[in-house]
Amino acid sequence: MGGASAEREVSLSTGRECAAALRGEGFEVVEVDAGPGLPVRLTEIAPDVVFNALHGRWGEDGCVQGILEWLRIPYTHSGVLASALAMDKQRTKAAYESAGLPVVASVIESKANVMAGHVMQPPYVVKPNNEGSSVGIYFVHEAANGPPVLDDKTPDRVMVEAYVPGRELTATVMGDRALTVTDILTEGWYDYDAKYAPGGSRHVVPADLPRDIFDLCLDYALHAHRALGCRGLSRTDFRWDESRGAKGLVLLETNTQPGMTPTSLSPEQAASQGISFGALCRWLVEDASCNR
């Protein structure tokens, strides 16, 4: 848990929640704040399983997974390749497209070019290509007078993605089963605070959608999970432009280590299917392995 990414605080919250749930399930749990000494610390602990509650770079992008493979310690969630692939938004889209899944137009551009002038017709979204939790996202409105001014934390290369109007939907896959669909309601953009602050957003589970759209979300989420080679739990996010029907549903990204905080989406979806938080954490531990 923890680590050094921009999502450190979310990971600490996830770690605390999962540790408490696993203790409630009868497991002996050691909480480790992941840092440069992680391989030595894991060797000292000699765990049966590592529950990976890290989010963002180094913990969700194949790096920690590689360490765990090297140490031959079974671990939860996706393996090296799927983790690295899903963390790179542009390569994720390429995998989606090769599987016949619908995506929205995007380009990878330098920070300098994005600030120098519009690289696509507004409205569009500027985001890091390899971060999650809506960290570092800029929304450029249709009426914007000029390009965005990006802060010093913005990486040198970013994704610029056409904005898709409509509803924010998400679906969790658990093993080989898509659980349900959530409709995420917010006052504005579904940003970091909307995701993690109490009351920041309202989740409708299951989403009140036309049956064909609901089923498409489940089908697309399962196909995305398989196309990326995910294991364990994943969550795929969508935008749906109701005015275009089924053609208005597009995939945005897949999260290989969904948040497990009190306001997180995947535990809510599991609960709606009769799977308690403790049972979900237990399933992840029992699903753990190497060679993922």
C-alpha positions in Angstrom: 0.0 0.0 0.0 1.0 3.7 -0.2 4.0 3.9 -2.6 5.3 7.0 -4.3 2.7 7.7 -7.0 0.3 10.6 -7.3 -2.3 8.3 -5.9 -0.5 7.5 -2.7 -3.3 8.7 -0.3 -5.9 6.7 -2.2 -3.7 3.6 -2.0 -3.2 4.1 1.8 -7.0 4.2 2.2 -7.4 1.2 0.0 -4.8 -0.7 2.0 -6.3 0.1 5.4 -9.8 -1.0 4.3 -8.5 -4.2 2.7 -6.3 -5.1 5.6 -9.1 -4.7 8.1 -11.4 -6.7 5.9 -8.9 -9.5 5.5 -8.3 -9.6 9.3 -12.0 -10.0 9.6 -11.8 -13.0 7.3 -9.2 -14.6 9.5 -6.0 -13.8 7.7 -2.8 -12.6 9.3 -2.0 -9.3 7.7 1.1 -7.2 7.6 0.7 -3.7 6.2 3.7 -2.5 4.1 4.2 1.1 2.8 6.0 0.3 -0.4 9.3 2.0 -1.0 12.8 1.4 -2.4 13.4 -1.3 0.2 10.3 -3.3 -0.7 12.2 -6.4 -2.0 14.2 -6.7 1.2 11.1 -6.1 3.3 9.1 -8.8 1.5 12.0 -11.2 1.9 11.9 -10.6 5.6 8.2 -11.1 5.9 8.1 -14.1 3.6 4.3 -13.8 3.0 2.1 -16.5 1.5 0.4 -13.9 -0.7 0.9 -10.2 -1.5 -2.4 -8.2 -1.7 -1.5 -5.4 -4.1 -3.4 -2.3 -2.9 -1.1 0.1 -4.7 -2.5 2.6 -7.3 -0.8 4.5 -10.0 2.8 4.3 -11.3 5.2 1.7 -9.9 2.4 -0.3 -8.2 -0.1 -0.6 -11.0 2.1 -0.5 -14.2 4.0 -3.8 -14.0 6.9 -2.6 -11.8 5.9 -4.2 -8.5 4.4 -7.1 -10.4 7.9 -7.8 -11.9 9.4 -7.7 -8.4 6.8 -10.2 -7.1 7.4 -12.5 -10.1 11.2 -12.3 -9.4 10.6 -13.2 -5.7 8.1 -15.9 -6.7 5.5 -14.5 -4.3 1.9 -15.0 -5.4 0.0 -11.7 -5.8 -3.4 -10.3 -6.6 -4.8 -8.5 -9.6 -3.2 -8.4 -13.0 0.3 -9.5 -14.1 3.3 -7.6 -15.6 2.1 -7.2 -19.2 -1.6 -6.5 -18.5 -0.7 -3.9 -15.8 1.8 -2.1 -18.0 -0.5 -2.2 -21.0 -3.6 -0.9 -19.1 -1.6 1.9 -17.5 -0.7 3.3 -20.9 -4.0 4.8 -22.1 -3.0 5.1 -25.8 -1.8 1.5 -26.0 -4.9 0.4 -24.1 -7.0 2.0 -26.9 -5.0 0.2 -29.5 -5.8 -3.1 -27.7 -9.5 -2.1 -27.6 -9.6 -1.3 -31.3 -7.9 -4.6 -32.2 -10.6 -6.3 -30.2 -13.3 -4.4 -32.1 -14.2 -2.2 -29.1 -15.3 1.5 -29.6 -13.0 4.3 -28.6 -12.9 8.1 -28.9 -10.2 9.9 -31.0 -7.0 10.9 -29.2 -3.4 11.8 -29.8 -0.2 11.9 -27.8 1.4 15.3 -27.9 4.1 17.2 -26.2 3.2 19.5 -23.3 4.7 22.4 -25.3 2.6 21.8 -28.4 -0.6 21.5 -26.3 0.1 24.8 -24.6 1.1 26.5 -27.9 -2.3 26.0 -29.6 -5.3 23.7 -29.9 -4.1 20.3 -31.2 -7.7 19.3 -31.9 -11.0 21.1 -32.1 -12.5 21.9 -28.6 -14.0 20.5 -26.6 -11.3 18.1 -25.6 -9.6 16.6 -22.5 -5.9 16.7 -21.7 -4.6 14.0 -19.3 -1.4 12.2 -18.4 -1.0 9.0 -20.5 -0.1 6.9 -17.5 -1.9 8.1 -14.3 -5.2 7.3 -12.8 -7.8 8.6 -10.4 -8.4 11.7 -12.6 -5.0 13.1 -11.6 -3.8 16.0 -13.7 -6.8 16.3 -16.0 -7.7 19.5 -17.9 -11.0 20.0 -19.7 -10.9 22.5 -22.6 -14.4 23.9 -23.3 -15.9 24.5 -26.7 -15.8 28.2 -26.0 -12.2 28.3 -24.8 -10.3 31.3 -26.1 -7.0 29.4 -26.2 -5.2 26.2 -25.2 -4.8 25.1 -21.6 -2.0 26.3 -19.3 -0.6 23.1 -17.8 1.1 23.1 -14.4 4.7 22.1 -13.6 3.6 18.6 -12.6 2.2 17.8 -16.0 4.5 15.3 -17.9 6.3 16.3 -21.0 3.9 14.2 -23.2 0.2 14.0 -22.6 -2.9 12.5 -24.2 -5.3 14.9 -25.9 -8.7 13.2 -26.2 -11.9 14.4 -27.9 -14.6 15.1 -25.2 -17.6 12.8 -25.3 -20.8 14.3 -23.8 -23.2 12.2 -21.8 -23.2 9.9 -18.9 -20.3 8.4 -16.9 -20.7 4.6 -16.6 -18.4 1.9 -15.3 -18.5 -1.9 -15.0 -16.4 -4.3 -12.9 -15.1 -7.7 -14.0 -14.4 -10.3 -11.3 -12.6 -13.2 -12.8 -14.7 -14.2 -15.8 -17.8 -12.4 -14.8 -18.9 -8.8 -15.4 -20.8 -7.8 -12.2 -23.0 -4.8 -13.0 -23.0 -1.2 -14.3 -22.9 2.0 -12.2 -24.1 5.4 -13.4 -21.9 8.1 -11.8 -23.7 11.3 -11.1 -21.7 14.5 -10.3 -22.3 18.3 -10.4 -19.5 18.6 -12.8 -16.4 16.8 -14.1 -15.8 13.4 -12.4 -12.4 14.6 -10.9 -10.3 13.4 -8.0 -12.5 15.0 -5.4 -15.7 13.6 -7.0 -14.1 10.2 -6.8 -12.8 10.2 -3.3 -14.4 12.9 -1.2 -17.5 11.8 0.8 -20.5 13.1 -1.1 -18.4 14.0 -4.1 -20.5 11.9 -6.4 -23.6 9.7 -6.4 -23.5 6.2 -7.7 -26.6 4.5 -9.1 -26.2 0.7 -8.8 -27.4 -0.9 -10.9 -27.5 1.9 -13.5 -31.0 2.8 -14.8 -30.2 2.3 -18.5 -31.9 0.8 -21.6 -31.3 -3.0 -21.5 -29.2 -3.0 -24.6 -26.8 -0.3 -23.3 -26.6 -2.1 -19.9 -25.7 -5.4 -21.6 -23.3 -3.7 -24.0 -21.4 -2.3 -21.0 -21.1 -5.7 -19.4 -20.0 -7.3 -22.7 -17.5 -4.5 -23.5 -16.0 -4.7 -20.0 -15.5 -8.4 -20.2 -13.9 -8.1 -23.7 -11.7 -5.3 -22.5 -10.5 -7.4 -19.5 -9.7 -10.3 -21.9 -8.1 -8.1 -24.6 -5.7 -6.6 -22.1 -5.0 -9.9 -20.4 -6.3 -8.8 -17.0 -6.6 -11.1 -14.0 -8.6 -10.9 -10.8 -10.5 -7.6 -10.6 -10.7 -4.9 -13.3 -13.0 -2.0 -13.9 -13.7 -0.4 -17.3 -15.0 3.2 -17.6 -17.3 4.4 -20.4 -19.0 7.5 -21.7 -22.4 7.2 -23.2 -24.0 9.9 -25.5 -27.7 9.0 -25.1 -28.6 10.9 -28.3 -26.6 8.4 -30.4 -27.9 5.2 -28.8 -25.5 2.2 -28.9 -23.2 4.1 -31.2 -22.7 6.7 -28.5 -21.1 4.2 -26.0 -17.3 4.4 -26.0 -14.6 2.9 -23.7 -12.2 5.3 -21.9 -9.9 3.1 -19.9 -9.5 -0.1 -17.8 -8.3 0.0 -14.2 -6.5 -3.1 -13.3 -6.5 -2.3 -9.5 -9.8 -0.6 -8.8 -10.0 1.5 -5.6 -11.2 -0.3 -2.5 -12.1 2.7 -0.4 -15.4 3.5 1.3 -16.5 5.5 -1.8 -15.1 3.1 -4.4 -17.1 1.7 -7.2 -16.1 -2.0 -7.5 -16.9 -2.9 -3.9 -20.3 -1.3 -4.3 -20.9 -3.3 -7.5 -19.9 -6.5 -5.7 -22.2 -5.7 -2.8 -25.1 -5.3 -5.2 -24.4 -8.8 -6.4 -24.5 -10.2 -2.8 -20.7 -10.2 -2.4 -19.5 -8.6 0.8 -16.4 -6.5 1.0 -14.7 -9.2 3.1 -15.7 -11.9 0.7 -14.4 -9.8 -2.2 -11.0 -9.4 -0.5 -10.9 -13.1 0.3 -11.6 -14.0 -3.3 -8.7 -11.8 -4.5 -6.3 -13.5 -2.0 -7.5 -17.0 -3.0 -7.2 -16.0 -6.7 -3.5 -14.8 -6.2 -0.7 -16.5 -8.2 2.6 -15.9 -10.0 2.7 -16.0 -13.8 -0.3 -13.8 -14.1 
